Amino acid sequence: MAEVVSLHSNAPVDGSAPVAYAQWCMELHLTEQQLNSLAVLSAQTGRSPDDLIRDALNRMLAHEKWFEDQVRIGIDQFSRGEFLEENEMDERVARLLRA
């Protein structure tokens, strides 16, 4: 059975300056294994489960933003003709595998 962890936030909803804050609560349904792992990590680090989940979410969101930026960079490079032909890529991979 999944357990529920409640997260509370004071973050701006619309990404505006810190003046426009809203309170909201989210339920997160965790498996028993996830809940146990979270409890162990909380005990090991002395941090609350809410803090650990918020940090994990922040890292995931930052990674998603980074990934989107990298895709955009790649699309822009391709649009400018900045890419390797297949045979050039095959040669690079072969060199890397030999190294």
C-alpha positions, 0 to 999 in steps of 0.5 A: 500500500502506498503511503502519502507524504505531504509537501508544503510550499511557499514558492511563487506560483507564477515564477514572479518576484517573491512578493506573490506567494501562494500556499499549496499542498501536494500529496505524493503517493510512495511505495513502501520501499520508497518510503523506507528508503526515504526514512533511512536517508532522512535518519542518515542525513538528519534532514526531513523527508520533505526537505529531501523530496524538495531537493530531489525535485529541484535537481530533477527540474534543473536537469530537465531545464538543462536537457531542454537547453541542450536539445535547443543548442543541438537543433540550432547547430543542426540548422546552421549546418554544424554537424558530422556526417555519418562516416565522420561520426563512425570514425570518431567512435572507432577512435574512442573505442581503440583508445 
